Amino acid sequence: MRILIACDKFKGSLAATEACEAIRDGLTAAGVSAEFDLCPIADGGEGFAAAMVAALGGRWRSCPVHDALGRRITARYGLGRSHGTPVAVMEMAEASGYLRISPEERDILHASTAGTGQMIRHAVQVAAVERILIGIGGSATNDGGVGMAAALGIAFRDARGEELRPVPAAMGALAEICEGGRIDLPPIEVACDVTNPLLGPNGATAVYGPQKGAGEAERGVLEEFLERLVDVAEAGEMARVPGAGAAGGLGFGLLRFAGAELRPGFEMVAEALGLAERVAAADVVITGEGSLDAQSLDGKGPIGVARLAGAAGKRVIGCGGRVTREVRESGAFDALVSLEDFALPVDQSMARGAELLRAKGPDLAAHTGA
């Protein structure tokens, strides 16, 4: 028997690789004799770069950048080759993410994606890559990508021709965008797992602004700034593209100022991992993540794996730290296993994630038919 174990991270508890290993160890301890194919997965959020670097057999490269509040930090991105082409793989959160700043430091009107642009610039000018793959989850920003664009050489000016600081608070007088100084860029593919447009009630500011500390007054300033940006950039159609509102409008910024393409993150990872072929070669597929819930049903990691398994006629088992009713009723899995069965407080369950996954070995073994 060949068992494919393709898990995403158990957020706050286990990396995807650790989750896959714990499930394998639990099955082995339960007496399952099988050939295991461990395939850590990710979508466009946290873990995207690590999954892609592993898939490409790549390595990490460090570079100096600024965080969302303008402080100098060291970020890293991955380098690898795909079909002979040198590729950079990165996550915007590595430079411009919320994990870089404390809740007390949040300042959404002055937060910038400049560090993301600096990573892109470094990959192009120093590492000489010919293709860039970037995940844009976990942002601390709502700047429409102007910080990123400025780091690539684009200038934002007022009616007098004076250059504006590329943060929302300073862009009220935006009148002109000068793109002649932008560096030459290779093709950029953006791993994007949300479908929000840039503006309006479903846009970047309305939906994600509150999570980033934006009060009602600040949200008004941000929406007005983004509307002005779209107007001056003559990019109304791009602002409506699903995903333009991702990462505080960085999706829009990459489309408009870097000529990027937005793609589902799981699709990009699955392609690099050869996941469809690995599913086809397996007898049973096990997948999971920290929370299998309604958001998972949008096509993120484990549901994507389940759909591939279903299409290939393979038995698929889902495993989660928690499993909600929506997932149980979705019919996406042949069987489901939840760590909620241990009835532990959430913090204890997360701290003991690997131990609990291993302890589920007998349940998983029963569902595999091994």
C-alpha positions as a Markdown table, in Angstrom:
| # | Residue | x | y | z |
|---|---|---|---|---|
| 1 | Met | 0.0 | 0.0 | 0.0 |
| 2 | Arg | 1.1 | 3.5 | -0.8 |
| 3 | Ile | -0.1 | 6.3 | 1.4 |
| 4 | Leu | 0.2 | 10.0 | 0.4 |
| 5 | Ile | 0.3 | 12.3 | 3.4 |
| 6 | Ala | -0.2 | 15.9 | 2.2 |
| 7 | Cys | -0.9 | 18.2 | 5.1 |
| 8 | Asp | -0.8 | 22.0 | 5.5 |
| 9 | Lys | 0.4 | 23.6 | 8.7 |
| 10 | Phe | -1.4 | 23.3 | 11.9 |
| 11 | Lys | -1.2 | 27.0 | 12.6 |
| 12 | Gly | 0.5 | 27.9 | 15.9 |
| 13 | Ser | 1.3 | 24.3 | 16.5 |
| 14 | Leu | 3.0 | 22.4 | 13.7 |
| 15 | Ala | 4.7 | 23.3 | 10.4 |
| 16 | Ala | 3.3 | 21.3 | 7.4 |
| 17 | Thr | 6.4 | 19.0 | 7.4 |
| 18 | Glu | 6.0 | 18.3 | 11.1 |
| 19 | Ala | 2.3 | 17.4 | 10.7 |
| 20 | Cys | 3.1 | 15.0 | 7.9 |
| 21 | Glu | 5.8 | 13.3 | 9.9 |
| 22 | Ala | 3.6 | 13.0 | 13.0 |
| 23 | Ile | 0.8 | 11.3 | 11.0 |
| 24 | Arg | 3.3 | 8.9 | 9.4 |
| 25 | Asp | 4.8 | 8.1 | 12.8 |
| 26 | Gly | 1.3 | 7.5 | 14.3 |
| 27 | Leu | 0.4 | 5.1 | 11.5 |
| 28 | Thr | 3.7 | 3.2 | 11.8 |
| 29 | Ala | 3.2 | 2.9 | 15.6 |
| 30 | Ala | -0.3 | 1.5 | 14.9 |
| 31 | Gly | 1.2 | -1.3 | 12.8 |
| 32 | Val | 0.6 | 0.1 | 9.3 |
| 33 | Ser | 3.1 | -1.3 | 6.9 |
| 34 | Ala | 3.0 | 1.0 | 3.8 |
| 35 | Glu | 5.1 | 3.1 | 1.6 |
| 36 | Phe | 4.7 | 6.7 | 2.7 |
| 37 | Asp | 4.9 | 9.7 | 0.5 |
| 38 | Leu | 5.2 | 12.8 | 2.6 |
| 39 | Cys | 4.2 | 16.0 | 0.7 |
| 40 | Pro | 3.9 | 19.1 | 2.9 |
| 41 | Ile | 1.6 | 21.6 | 1.2 |
| 42 | Ala | 0.6 | 25.3 | 1.5 |
| 43 | Asp | -1.6 | 27.9 | -0.2 |
| 44 | Gly | -0.6 | 31.5 | -0.8 |
| 45 | Gly | -0.2 | 32.3 | 2.9 |
| 46 | Glu | 2.3 | 31.3 | 5.6 |
| 47 | Gly | 4.4 | 28.4 | 4.4 |
| 48 | Phe | 4.1 | 29.2 | 0.7 |
| 49 | Ala | 7.8 | 29.9 | 0.2 |
| 50 | Ala | 9.0 | 27.0 | 2.3 |
| 51 | Ala | 6.8 | 24.6 | 0.3 |
| 52 | Met | 7.9 | 26.0 | -3.0 |
| 53 | Val | 11.6 | 26.0 | -2.0 |
| 54 | Ala | 11.3 | 22.3 | -1.1 |
| 55 | Ala | 9.5 | 21.5 | -4.3 |
| 56 | Leu | 12.1 | 23.2 | -6.4 |
| 57 | Gly | 15.1 | 21.8 | -4.4 |
| 58 | Gly | 16.1 | 25.4 | -3.7 |
| 59 | Arg | 18.0 | 27.4 | -1.1 |
| 60 | Trp | 17.4 | 30.5 | 1.0 |
| 61 | Arg | 18.9 | 33.9 | 0.3 |
| 62 | Ser | 19.0 | 36.8 | 2.8 |
| 63 | Cys | 18.6 | 40.5 | 1.9 |
| 64 | Pro | 18.3 | 43.8 | 3.8 |
| 65 | Val | 14.8 | 45.4 | 3.7 |
| 66 | His | 12.5 | 47.6 | 5.7 |
| 67 | Asp | 9.6 | 46.2 | 7.6 |
| 68 | Ala | 6.1 | 47.7 | 7.3 |
| 69 | Leu | 7.0 | 50.6 | 9.7 |
| 70 | Gly | 10.3 | 51.4 | 8.0 |
| 71 | Arg | 12.7 | 49.7 | 10.3 |
| 72 | Arg | 15.7 | 47.9 | 8.8 |
| 73 | Ile | 15.5 | 44.1 | 9.0 |
| 74 | Thr | 16.9 | 41.1 | 7.3 |
| 75 | Ala | 14.4 | 39.1 | 5.2 |
| 76 | Arg | 14.8 | 35.9 | 3.2 |
| 77 | Tyr | 13.5 | 34.5 | 0.0 |
| 78 | Gly | 14.1 | 31.2 | -1.9 |
| 79 | Leu | 16.1 | 30.6 | -5.0 |
| 80 | Gly | 15.6 | 27.5 | -7.2 |
| 81 | Arg | 15.2 | 26.5 | -10.8 |
| 82 | Ser | 12.1 | 25.5 | -12.7 |
| 83 | His | 12.5 | 24.0 | -16.2 |
| 84 | Gly | 16.0 | 25.5 | -16.2 |
| 85 | Thr | 14.9 | 29.0 | -15.4 |
| 86 | Pro | 16.2 | 30.7 | -12.2 |
| 87 | Val | 13.2 | 31.4 | -9.9 |
| 88 | Ala | 12.8 | 33.4 | -6.7 |
| 89 | Val | 10.1 | 32.4 | -4.3 |
| 90 | Met | 9.0 | 34.8 | -1.6 |
| 91 | Glu | 6.3 | 35.9 | 0.9 |
| 92 | Met | 5.4 | 39.5 | 1.3 |
| 93 | Ala | 4.9 | 38.8 | 5.0 |
| 94 | Glu | 8.6 | 38.2 | 5.4 |
| 95 | Ala | 9.1 | 41.9 | 4.9 |
| 96 | Ser | 5.7 | 43.6 | 5.3 |
| 97 | Gly | 3.8 | 41.2 | 7.5 |
| 98 | Tyr | 2.0 | 41.6 | 10.8 |
| 99 | Leu | 4.3 | 39.1 | 12.5 |
| 100 | Arg | 7.0 | 41.7 | 12.2 |
| 101 | Ile | 5.1 | 44.3 | 14.4 |
| 102 | Ser | 3.4 | 44.1 | 17.7 |
| 103 | Pro | -0.3 | 44.9 | 18.0 |
| 104 | Glu | 0.7 | 48.1 | 19.9 |
| 105 | Glu | 2.9 | 49.2 | 17.0 |
| 106 | Arg | 0.2 | 49.0 | 14.4 |
| 107 | Asp | -0.1 | 52.2 | 12.3 |
| 108 | Ile | -2.0 | 51.4 | 9.2 |
| 109 | Leu | -1.9 | 54.9 | 7.7 |
| 110 | His | 1.9 | 54.8 | 7.7 |
| 111 | Ala | 2.5 | 51.1 | 7.0 |
| 112 | Ser | 4.2 | 50.3 | 3.8 |
| 113 | Thr | 5.0 | 47.5 | 1.4 |
| 114 | Ala | 8.4 | 49.0 | 0.5 |
| 115 | Gly | 10.2 | 46.0 | 2.0 |
| 116 | Thr | 8.3 | 43.7 | -0.4 |
| 117 | Gly | 9.5 | 45.8 | -3.3 |
| 118 | Gln | 13.0 | 45.7 | -1.9 |
| 119 | Met | 12.9 | 41.9 | -1.9 |
| 120 | Ile | 11.7 | 41.8 | -5.5 |
| 121 | Arg | 14.4 | 44.3 | -6.5 |
| 122 | His | 17.1 | 42.2 | -4.8 |
| 123 | Ala | 16.0 | 39.1 | -6.5 |
| 124 | Val | 16.1 | 40.8 | -9.9 |
| 125 | Gln | 19.3 | 42.9 | -9.6 |
| 126 | Val | 21.4 | 40.7 | -7.3 |
| 127 | Ala | 20.2 | 37.2 | -7.7 |
| 128 | Ala | 19.4 | 37.7 | -11.4 |
| 129 | Val | 16.2 | 35.6 | -11.4 |
| 130 | Glu | 14.0 | 35.3 | -14.5 |
| 131 | Arg | 10.8 | 34.5 | -12.7 |
| 132 | Ile | 9.3 | 35.5 | -9.3 |
| 133 | Leu | 6.6 | 33.6 | -7.3 |
| 134 | Ile | 5.2 | 35.6 | -4.4 |
| 135 | Gly | 2.7 | 34.7 | -1.7 |
| 136 | Ile | 0.8 | 37.7 | -0.3 |
| 137 | Gly | -0.9 | 36.5 | 2.9 |
| 138 | Gly | -0.3 | 37.9 | 6.3 |
| 139 | Ser | 0.1 | 41.6 | 5.5 |
| 140 | Ala | 0.3 | 44.5 | 8.0 |
| 141 | Thr | -0.4 | 47.0 | 5.3 |
| 142 | Asn | -3.2 | 48.7 | 3.3 |
| 143 | Asp | -1.2 | 50.8 | 0.9 |
| 144 | Gly | -2.4 | 49.5 | -2.4 |
| 145 | Gly | 1.1 | 48.4 | -3.2 |
| 146 | Val | 2.5 | 51.9 | -3.6 |
| 147 | Gly | 5.4 | 51.2 | -1.2 |
| 148 | Met | 6.3 | 48.2 | -3.2 |
| 149 | Ala | 6.1 | 50.2 | -6.5 |
| 150 | Ala | 8.2 | 53.0 | -5.1 |
| 151 | Ala | 10.9 | 50.5 | -4.1 |
| 152 | Leu | 10.9 | 49.4 | -7.8 |
| 153 | Gly | 11.5 | 52.9 | -9.0 |
| 154 | Ile | 8.0 | 54.4 | -9.5 |
| 155 | Ala | 7.4 | 57.9 | -8.3 |
| 156 | Phe | 4.2 | 59.2 | -6.9 |
| 157 | Arg | 3.9 | 63.0 | -7.2 |
| 158 | Asp | 1.5 | 65.9 | -6.3 |
| 159 | Ala | 0.3 | 68.5 | -8.7 |
| 160 | Arg | 3.5 | 70.6 | -8.2 |
| 161 | Gly | 5.6 | 67.6 | -9.2 |
| 162 | Glu | 6.9 | 67.0 | -5.7 |
| 163 | Glu | 7.4 | 63.4 | -4.8 |
| 164 | Leu | 5.1 | 62.0 | -2.1 |
| 165 | Arg | 6.1 | 59.6 | 0.6 |
| 166 | Pro | 4.5 | 56.3 | -0.5 |
| 167 | Val | 2.2 | 55.6 | 2.6 |
| 168 | Pro | -1.5 | 56.2 | 2.7 |
| 169 | Ala | -1.3 | 59.2 | 5.1 |
| 170 | Ala | 0.9 | 61.1 | 2.7 |
| 171 | Met | -0.9 | 60.3 | -0.6 |
| 172 | Gly | -3.9 | 62.6 | -0.3 |
| 173 | Ala | -2.5 | 65.0 | -2.9 |
| 174 | Leu | -1.6 | 62.3 | -5.4 |
| 175 | Ala | -1.8 | 63.7 | -8.9 |
| 176 | Glu | 0.7 | 61.9 | -11.1 |
| 177 | Ile | 2.5 | 58.5 | -11.3 |
| 178 | Cys | 5.9 | 58.5 | -13.0 |
| 179 | Glu | 6.8 | 55.0 | -14.1 |
| 180 | Gly | 9.9 | 55.7 | -16.2 |
| 181 | Gly | 12.3 | 54.9 | -13.4 |
| 182 | Arg | 10.9 | 51.4 | -12.7 |
| 183 | Ile | 13.4 | 48.6 | -13.0 |
| 184 | Asp | 12.9 | 45.9 | -15.7 |
| 185 | Leu | 11.0 | 43.0 | -14.1 |
| 186 | Pro | 10.7 | 39.3 | -15.1 |
| 187 | Pro | 7.3 | 37.6 | -15.1 |
| 188 | Ile | 5.8 | 37.7 | -11.6 |
| 189 | Glu | 3.1 | 35.2 | -10.4 |
| 190 | Val | 1.2 | 36.0 | -7.3 |
| 191 | Ala | -0.2 | 33.3 | -5.0 |
| 192 | Cys | -3.5 | 34.8 | -4.0 |
| 193 | Asp | -6.2 | 32.9 | -2.1 |
| 194 | Val | -8.8 | 35.7 | -1.6 |
| 195 | Thr | -11.1 | 37.1 | -4.2 |
| 196 | Asn | -11.8 | 40.5 | -2.8 |
| 197 | Pro | -11.7 | 43.5 | -5.1 |
| 198 | Leu | -9.7 | 46.6 | -4.1 |
| 199 | Leu | -12.6 | 48.9 | -3.3 |
| 200 | Gly | -16.1 | 48.9 | -1.8 |
| 201 | Pro | -17.8 | 46.9 | 1.0 |
| 202 | Asn | -16.0 | 43.7 | 0.0 |
| 203 | Gly | -12.7 | 45.5 | -0.6 |
| 204 | Ala | -9.3 | 45.5 | 1.1 |
| 205 | Thr | -10.2 | 48.3 | 3.6 |
| 206 | Ala | -13.7 | 47.3 | 4.6 |
| 207 | Val | -13.0 | 43.6 | 5.1 |
| 208 | Tyr | -9.4 | 43.5 | 6.4 |
| 209 | Gly | -8.8 | 47.0 | 7.7 |
| 210 | Pro | -10.4 | 46.3 | 11.1 |
| 211 | Gln | -8.1 | 43.3 | 11.6 |
| 212 | Lys | -5.1 | 45.6 | 11.1 |
| 213 | Gly | -6.2 | 48.1 | 13.6 |
| 214 | Ala | -8.0 | 50.6 | 11.3 |
| 215 | Gly | -10.8 | 52.4 | 13.1 |
| 216 | Glu | -13.7 | 53.9 | 11.3 |
| 217 | Ala | -12.0 | 57.3 | 10.6 |
| 218 | Glu | -8.8 | 55.6 | 9.4 |
| 219 | Arg | -10.9 | 53.3 | 7.1 |
| 220 | Gly | -12.4 | 56.4 | 5.5 |
| 221 | Val | -8.9 | 57.8 | 4.8 |
| 222 | Leu | -7.7 | 54.5 | 3.4 |
| 223 | Glu | -10.7 | 54.1 | 1.1 |
| 224 | Glu | -10.4 | 57.6 | -0.2 |
| 225 | Phe | -6.7 | 57.1 | -0.8 |
| 226 | Leu | -7.2 | 53.9 | -2.7 |
| 227 | Glu | -10.0 | 55.5 | -4.8 |
| 228 | Arg | -7.6 | 58.3 | -5.7 |
| 229 | Leu | -4.8 | 55.8 | -6.5 |
| 230 | Val | -7.1 | 53.9 | -8.9 |
| 231 | Asp | -8.2 | 57.1 | -10.6 |
| 232 | Val | -4.7 | 58.5 | -11.1 |
| 233 | Ala | -3.4 | 55.1 | -12.2 |
| 234 | Glu | -6.4 | 54.8 | -14.7 |
| 235 | Ala | -6.9 | 51.3 | -13.4 |
| 236 | Gly | -10.6 | 50.9 | -12.6 |
| 237 | Glu | -10.8 | 47.6 | -14.3 |
| 238 | Met | -7.8 | 46.2 | -12.5 |
| 239 | Ala | -9.3 | 47.3 | -9.2 |
| 240 | Arg | -12.2 | 45.0 | -9.8 |
| 241 | Val | -10.1 | 41.9 | -10.5 |
| 242 | Pro | -10.7 | 39.2 | -7.9 |
| 243 | Gly | -7.8 | 39.3 | -5.5 |
| 244 | Ala | -6.9 | 43.0 | -6.2 |
| 245 | Gly | -7.8 | 43.7 | -2.6 |
| 246 | Ala | -5.5 | 41.0 | -1.2 |
| 247 | Ala | -2.8 | 42.1 | 1.3 |
| 248 | Gly | -4.2 | 45.6 | 1.7 |
| 249 | Gly | -4.3 | 46.1 | -2.1 |
| 250 | Leu | -0.9 | 44.7 | -2.8 |
| 251 | Gly | -2.7 | 42.4 | -5.3 |
| 252 | Phe | -3.8 | 45.5 | -7.2 |
| 253 | Gly | -0.3 | 47.1 | -6.9 |
| 254 | Leu | 1.4 | 44.0 | -8.4 |
| 255 | Leu | -1.1 | 43.9 | -11.2 |
| 256 | Arg | -0.9 | 47.6 | -12.1 |
| 257 | Phe | 2.8 | 48.4 | -11.4 |
| 258 | Ala | 4.6 | 45.1 | -11.9 |
| 259 | Gly | 2.5 | 43.4 | -14.6 |
| 260 | Ala | 1.9 | 40.4 | -12.4 |
| 261 | Glu | -0.5 | 37.6 | -12.7 |
| 262 | Leu | -2.7 | 36.5 | -9.8 |
| 263 | Arg | -3.2 | 32.7 | -9.3 |
| 264 | Pro | -4.6 | 30.5 | -6.6 |
| 265 | Gly | -1.8 | 29.7 | -4.2 |
| 266 | Phe | -2.7 | 26.1 | -3.8 |
| 267 | Glu | -2.7 | 25.7 | -7.6 |
| 268 | Met | 0.9 | 27.0 | -7.8 |
| 269 | Val | 2.1 | 24.8 | -5.0 |
| 270 | Ala | 0.4 | 21.7 | -6.3 |
| 271 | Glu | 1.9 | 22.3 | -9.7 |
| 272 | Ala | 5.4 | 22.6 | -8.4 |
| 273 | Leu | 5.0 | 19.5 | -6.1 |
| 274 | Gly | 3.6 | 17.3 | -8.9 |
| 275 | Leu | 0.7 | 16.7 | -6.6 |
| 276 | Ala | -1.8 | 15.3 | -9.1 |
| 277 | Glu | 0.7 | 12.7 | -10.2 |
| 278 | Arg | 1.5 | 11.8 | -6.5 |
| 279 | Val | -2.2 | 11.4 | -5.8 |
| 280 | Ala | -2.6 | 9.1 | -8.8 |
| 281 | Ala | 0.3 | 7.0 | -7.5 |
| 282 | Ala | -1.2 | 6.6 | -4.1 |
| 283 | Asp | -3.8 | 4.1 | -2.8 |
| 284 | Val | -4.9 | 6.3 | 0.1 |
| 285 | Val | -4.5 | 10.1 | 0.6 |
| 286 | Ile | -4.4 | 11.8 | 4.1 |
| 287 | Thr | -4.6 | 15.5 | 4.3 |
| 288 | Gly | -5.4 | 18.1 | 6.9 |
| 289 | Glu | -4.6 | 21.4 | 8.7 |
| 290 | Gly | -5.1 | 23.1 | 12.0 |
| 291 | Ser | -8.8 | 24.0 | 11.3 |
| 292 | Leu | -10.9 | 22.3 | 8.7 |
| 293 | Asp | -13.7 | 24.8 | 8.5 |
| 294 | Ala | -15.8 | 26.9 | 6.1 |
| 295 | Gln | -12.8 | 28.9 | 5.0 |
| 296 | Ser | -11.1 | 25.6 | 4.0 |
| 297 | Leu | -14.0 | 24.9 | 1.6 |
| 298 | Asp | -13.0 | 27.9 | -0.5 |
| 299 | Gly | -10.4 | 25.6 | -2.1 |
| 300 | Lys | -7.5 | 26.0 | 0.3 |
| 301 | Gly | -4.9 | 23.3 | 0.7 |
| 302 | Pro | -6.6 | 20.2 | 2.1 |
| 303 | Ile | -9.8 | 20.7 | 0.2 |
| 304 | Gly | -7.7 | 21.1 | -3.0 |
| 305 | Val | -6.0 | 17.8 | -2.1 |
| 306 | Ala | -9.4 | 16.1 | -1.5 |
| 307 | Arg | -10.7 | 17.3 | -4.8 |
| 308 | Leu | -7.7 | 15.9 | -6.6 |
| 309 | Ala | -8.1 | 12.6 | -4.8 |
| 310 | Gly | -11.8 | 12.5 | -5.6 |
| 311 | Ala | -11.1 | 13.1 | -9.3 |
| 312 | Ala | -8.6 | 10.2 | -9.2 |
| 313 | Gly | -11.0 | 7.9 | -7.4 |
| 314 | Lys | -8.8 | 7.7 | -4.3 |
| 315 | Arg | -9.9 | 7.3 | -0.8 |
| 316 | Val | -9.2 | 10.5 | 1.1 |
| 317 | Ile | -9.0 | 11.1 | 4.9 |
| 318 | Gly | -9.1 | 14.5 | 6.4 |
| 319 | Cys | -7.4 | 15.3 | 9.7 |
| 320 | Gly | -7.8 | 18.6 | 11.6 |
| 321 | Gly | -7.1 | 20.2 | 15.0 |
| 322 | Arg | -10.8 | 21.0 | 14.7 |
| 323 | Val | -13.4 | 19.9 | 12.1 |
| 324 | Thr | -16.5 | 22.0 | 11.7 |
| 325 | Arg | -20.0 | 20.9 | 10.7 |
| 326 | Glu | -19.7 | 22.5 | 7.3 |
| 327 | Val | -16.7 | 20.3 | 6.4 |
| 328 | Arg | -18.4 | 17.2 | 7.8 |
| 329 | Glu | -21.4 | 17.8 | 5.6 |
| 330 | Ser | -19.5 | 18.8 | 2.5 |
| 331 | Gly | -18.8 | 15.3 | 1.3 |
| 332 | Ala | -15.3 | 16.2 | 0.4 |
| 333 | Phe | -13.7 | 13.5 | 2.5 |
| 334 | Asp | -14.3 | 9.7 | 2.9 |
| 335 | Ala | -13.5 | 10.0 | 6.6 |
| 336 | Leu | -12.5 | 12.7 | 9.1 |
| 337 | Val | -10.4 | 12.7 | 12.2 |
| 338 | Ser | -10.3 | 15.5 | 14.7 |
| 339 | Leu | -8.0 | 16.3 | 17.6 |
| 340 | Glu | -11.1 | 17.8 | 19.4 |
| 341 | Asp | -11.8 | 14.2 | 20.4 |
| 342 | Phe | -9.2 | 14.6 | 23.1 |
| 343 | Ala | -11.3 | 17.3 | 24.8 |
| 344 | Leu | -8.3 | 19.4 | 25.7 |
| 345 | Pro | -8.1 | 23.2 | 26.1 |
| 346 | Val | -7.1 | 24.8 | 22.8 |
| 347 | Asp | -3.7 | 26.0 | 24.1 |
| 348 | Gln | -2.8 | 22.5 | 25.4 |
| 349 | Ser | -4.0 | 20.8 | 22.1 |
| 350 | Met | -1.7 | 23.2 | 20.1 |
| 351 | Ala | 1.2 | 22.7 | 22.4 |
| 352 | Arg | 0.9 | 18.9 | 22.1 |
| 353 | Gly | 0.0 | 18.8 | 18.4 |
| 354 | Ala | 2.6 | 16.3 | 17.2 |
| 355 | Glu | 1.8 | 14.0 | 20.2 |
| 356 | Leu | -1.9 | 14.1 | 19.5 |
| 357 | Leu | -1.5 | 13.5 | 15.8 |
| 358 | Arg | 0.6 | 10.4 | 16.6 |
| 359 | Ala | -2.0 | 9.2 | 19.0 |
| 360 | Lys | -4.6 | 9.3 | 16.3 |
| 361 | Gly | -2.6 | 6.7 | 14.4 |
| 362 | Pro | -5.1 | 3.8 | 15.2 |
| 363 | Asp | -8.1 | 5.9 | 14.0 |
| 364 | Leu | -6.3 | 6.8 | 10.8 |
| 365 | Ala | -5.2 | 3.3 | 10.3 |
| 366 | Ala | -8.7 | 2.0 | 10.6 |
| 367 | His | -9.9 | 4.5 | 7.9 |
| 368 | Thr | -7.0 | 3.5 | 5.5 |
| 369 | Gly | -8.1 | -0.1 | 5.5 |
| 370 | Ala | -4.4 | -1.1 | 6.0 |
